[in-house]
Amino acid sequence: MKLQEIVEVVGGSLIGDPHWEVKSIKEPEDAEEDDLILFYHPLYLEETLCSSAKAVITKPGLESRLTGKNIILVENPRYAFSKLAPCFFPSYFPDRGIHPQAFVHPQASLGKNVSVGPFTVIEEGVIVGDNTIIFSQVYLGKNTQVGRECILYPQVVVRENCWIGDRVVLHSGVVIGADGFGYERVENNYCKIPHVGKVIIEDDVEIGSNSTVDRAVLGTTKIGTGSKIDNLVMIAHNVKIGKNVLIVAQSGIAGSTEVGDEVIMAAQSGIIDHRRVGRGVQMAARTGVVTDIPDGIVVSGFPAQEHKKELKERALIRKLPELWEKVKNLERIINKQVRG
C-alpha cells in the first residue's frame, strides 16, 4: 500500500515519498524498512529513530525529531491506526447464512445477511437484525432481541427476554441475563430471590470476554449507549449504567447502583449496592465506593475519597516509621528527665 493511499484512508498530510510502498504495520523494534510504525509520545523517540522502518505516522510537533523517514502527520495517530488496521489485518467472519449444524427455532426471525455459526442455538421468539454476525456455540434465549450489525463471538450466552441494541459487540464468554445474586435468610437456610426482569444493552456497546451482566429482579439492568466494558467485569442486577462509560478489567458493580454518563472505572474498582456515582467521575485503580459520589470528581482509595486527599494520606502513612522513631526518642528523653 503506497503512502499516498494511506493518507487517503487516515487523512492528514505527508512529508516524503507518496509512492513509498508499505508492507505492514509493526512495532518499532520488529519493523523492517518497508513497514509502517506509530510515534505518538516523546517517550518512544529513541526506539522510533532506531527502527528500520522508513514510514512513520505521528502528530504535528513531533515530526521535527524524526530524520530520514517518510512522515504522515495526523492529529491522533492511534485513531489513524484504527482506520488503517483493517487494510493490513482483515478480520475473519463466518459466511452469511445459517450453518447446517446450527439450530434456529422455526418461530425465530432473522434479518438480511445474518451469519449463524455451527452449534449455535437460537430459541423461539428471538429476533436478530440485519447484517449481524453470530459465531459458533452462541446461545440466544427465548424472546431475546439482537439489533443490526452486532457481533457475537463464540460461546456468548444471552438469556431469555433480553434486548441488545445495534452495533453491539459481545466477546467470547460474555453472559447476559443470568440470575443476580439474591438470597433471603429464612431460619437456617438461604431462600433464592427470583430474578424475572431483563437486561437492556443499548447501541454501540462493547463487552469484553468473560464479563457478566445480570438480569434484574424486576424491571431492567441497563447498559447505556456507547459504553465499553473490559474483560472479567461483573454488573449485578438492576444496575443502571449511563452513556459512554468505561469499565476496566476485574471491576464490579453491586445491585441497584446507578453510574452516570462518561464515568471511568479503572481496573479492580468496585461499587457497593444502592449507590449513585455522578456524571464524569473518574475512579483510580482499586477504588472502593461505599457512598454516593457527586459529579465530576476524581476519587481513589478505600473507602473512596477525593484523589488529592487520598494521596496526602498515603504520603503521611509512608512517614509513619520515621515518626514512630521520633516518638520513641522523645519518650526516652522525657523518661530520663523524669527520673533525673
N, C-alpha and C positions, 0 to 999 in steps of 0.2 A: 504494500500500500504506500503510495507516494505521500510525501509530507503535505503537498497541496491538497490532496484528498482528505488527509487527516484534519487539516484546518477547516475544510468544508463541513466536517462532522462536528467538531468541537467548537468552532468559532475562533475568535482571537486573531492574532497576526503572526506572520512567520519572519524570522530573521535567519536567512540561509538559503539552501538549495531546494526549491519546490519539487524537484524531480528526484530527490533522495528517496530511495526505496527502504521502507521499514519492514522487517520480517516479523517481529513480535514485540510485546511489551514485557519487560522484565525488571527485577530488582537490580540496582546499580552494580552490585558485586557479581551478578550472574550474567549480565548483559554482554553481548558481543557487539561488534562495530555497527551492524545493521539492525540493532534493536533500539527501541524507544524506552526512555526512563522518565520518571516523575521527580521533580525537585520542588518541594512546596514549603520547606522550612530550612533556615540557615544552618541548623544543626547537622544537616546532611550534605553540606557543601563539599567536604573533603571526599566522601565516597562518591559523590556525583562527578567531581573533577577527575578522580582516579578511575572511573568507569570507562570501559572500552566503547560504550555506546556513543554514537555521534549525533543522536537526536534526543532532545530534552523538552518536556512540557514543564513550564514554570509560570510564575505570576510576575507582573510588572514590578520592577525594583530589585529583582534577584538576578536578572539576565546579565548585568554588568560583571558579575563574579564568574561567569562561565566563559571559557575560552576554547576555541577550536571545535565548537559544537553547533549544530543547527538547532534553533530555539523556536518553540511555539509559545507565544505569550497568551495566557488566559487568566481571567480573574480568579478562577477556582480550579486548580489542577485536579483535585480529587473528583470534582463533579465532571470535569472533562473526561477523566478516566472511565467514569460510569457510563458515559455516552459512547466511548470508543471501544470499551472491552468487548461488546458483542461482535464487533468486526473481526476480532482476532480469536475470541474464545466463544464460539456459538454454543448455546445451551442445547441439551438433549431434551426433547419432549416426545412422548409417545404419539403414534399416528392418530389422526382423527377417527372417531368411530368407537364402537364398543367391542372390546376384546372378547372372543368367544368363550373365554374362561371367567368372564365377569358375570355377576348376577344383577340384573336390573328388573325390579318388580314391574309387572305389566301396567300398574297404575302410577308409576313414576313418570315424570315429564322431563325430558332432556331437550335443551335448546339446540341451535345450529352449531355445527363444528365442535361438538364436545368430544373430548377424549376420555375413555374409561379403560383403565389398565386391567390386567388379569388379576383374578381373585379379589376384586373389589365387589362390595355388596351395597346396593342402593335399594332401600326399602320402599314400601308403599307410601305414596303421597309426597315423595321427595320431588322438588323442583330444582333443576340446575339450569343456569343461564347460558347464553351463547358464549362460545369460544373458551369455556372453562376446561382446564386440564386436570384430570383426576388420575394419579398414578396407581400402581398396583397396591393391593391389600388395604385399600381405604374402606372405611365403613361409614355410611350415611344413614342415620336412623329415621324412623317413620316421621313423615310430615316436616322434615327439615328442608330449608330453602338455602340454596347457594347461588350467588349472583353471577354476573357476567365477568369473563376474563380472570377468573380466580385460578390459583394453582394450589392443588392439594397433593403434597408429596407422599411417598409410600408410608403406610401404617398410620395415617391420620384417622382419628375417630371423632365423628360429630354425632352426638346422640340425638334422640328424638326431639322434635319441636324446637330446634334451634334455627337461628336466622343469620346467614352470612351475607354480607354486602358484596359490592362489586370490587374487583381487582384485589381481593384478599389473598394473601399467601400464608399457607399453613405448612410448616416444615415437619419432617418425619417425627412421629411420636407425639404430636400435639393431640390433646384430648379436650374437646369442647363439650360441655354439658354433662359431665359426671356429677354425681351427687355431692353436695357440700358436706363438710364435716360438722354434723349437728346431732347432738345427743342430749337427752334429759335424764338426770339421775332419778330413778324411781326405786325406792327401797334399796336393795343391794345390786341393782342392775342398771345398765345404760339402755335407755329406750331410744331407738333411732327416730329422728325427726324426718318425715318425708320431704323430699325436695321435688316439687311439682311445677316449678317455674321454668324459665328458659334462659338462653344466652342470646344476646344480640351483638354481633360483630359488625361494625359499620364499615363503610368503604375505605379502601386503601390501607388497611391494617395488615401488618406482617407479624407473625408469631413464630418464635424460634423453636428448635427441636426440644421435645420432652417438656414443654410447658403445658400448664393446665388452666382452664377457665371453668369453674364450677357453675352449675345451674342454680337459679335462685330457689329459695324455699317457696315463695310465691312471687309473682312479678318477674323481674328480669335482672340478670347480671349483664352489664353493658360495657363494651369497649368502643371508645369514640373514634371518629374518622381520623385517619392518618397516624394513629398511634403505632409505635413499634415496640415489640416485646422480644427480649433476648431469649436464649436457651435457659431451661431449668427455672422458670418463673412460675409462681403459684398465685392465681387470682381466685379468691374464695367467693362463696355465694353472696348474691345481692350487692356486690361491689359495682360502683359506677365510676368508670374512668373516662376523663374528658378527651378532647381532641389533641392530636399531636403530642401525646405523652410518650416519653422514652423510659423504658424499664429495663435495666441491665441485669445480667445473669445472677441467679440464685437469690433474687429478691422475692418478697412475699407480701401479700395484702390480705388481711383478715376480713371477715364477713361484714357486710353493710357499710363499708368505708367508701367515702367519696373523694376522688382525686381530680383536681381541677385541670383545665386545659394547660398545655405547654409545661407540665411538670416533668422534671428529670429525676429519676431514682437511680443512683449509681449502684454498683454491684453489692449484693448482700444487704440491701436495705430492707427494712420491714416496717409495716404499719399495723398496729393492733386494731381490733374491731370497733366499728361505730365511731370512727374519727373522720374529720374533714381536713384535707390538705388543699390549700388555696391555689389559685392560678399562678403559674410561673415559679413555683417553689423548686429549688434545687437541693437535692439530698446527697450529701457526700457518701462514699462507700461505708457500709456497715452502720448507717444511721438507723436508730430505732425510735419510731414516732409513737408516743403514748398519749399525746394531747393534740388538739386541733392546731394546725399551722396556718397563720394568715398568709395572704397573697404575697408573692414576690420576694421572699427572703431565702437566704442560703442557710441550711441547717446541717448539723453533724452531731455525732456522738450518741450516747445512750444514757439517759433519755435525750432526745433531740433538743438542741437549743441553737441559737444563732451561732454561725460558724466562727466568727471572730471571738466570741466569748469562750467557745469550746477550745480554741487554740490557746488562749491565755491560760485557761485552767490546766491544759496539758503541759504548757511550759512551766507552770508552777509545780506540777507533780514531778517533773524531771529534776527539780531543785530540792525535793524533799530529803534525799540522802545528805546533801550538803547542809541543809537547815537542821537536820537531826544531829549532825556532828556539832554544830554551833550550840544547839540547846544543851547537849551533854557537857560541852566545855563550860558553858555558863553555870550549869549545875555544880560542876567540880569547884569552880571559883567561889560560888555562893557558899557551898558546904565548908570550904576551907575558912572563909571569913567568919562563918557562924561558929565553927569550932575554935577559931583563934580568939 
